[in-house]
Amino acid sequence: MARPSKTGKRRMWFEITATPGSEVCVAGSFNGWDPTATPLTDKGSNGLYRRAVLLPPGRYEYKFVVNGTWCVDPDCTDWQANELGSLNSVLEVK
């Protein structure tokens, strides 16, 4: 899934299905939890939003932001409780 780059970072793919025409981003510990910094695109206009992000090895927490609503990754089975009383998805980059 992830291959190391010359900088030691790995290309990690984030993807989620949402209604075509939605605004979808991924926010997490890798981008300061900025809900607009890392937008995903729906290249096929079929509702599959994707984005590759280069990340160094480590543990990252993240959520998707779909039309302003924060949600966990439905395909991720590793979650962490957060200080807001909800869950974050967890990604381990090796």
C-alpha positions, 0 to 999 in steps of 0.5 A, a space after each residue: 500500500 505504501 512505498 518509501 520515498 527518497 525522503 523516507 516518507 510514505 505515500 498514504 492514500 486516504 479515501 472515503 465515499 460521499 455524495 458526488 459534489 461534496 466538499 471532502 477533506 482529511 484533517 489530522 495530527 499530520 496537518 494540525 487538524 486543519 479541516 480545509 488543508 488537505 482536500 480530497 478529489 472525486 476524479 470520476 464524479 462517482 463519489 469516491 474521494 481520494 488523496 495521497 499524503 506523504 507521511 514519515 513513519 509514525 502514528 497519526 490520528 485523523 478524521 474526514 470532514 464531509 460538507 463540514 461534518 467530522 467523521 471517522 474513516 469507516 474503513 479504518 478499524 483502529 480508533 482512539 478516543 479524543 478529548 471531545 468525547 468522540 473517536 479519531 481514526 488511527 494510521 500507523 506509518 511504518 
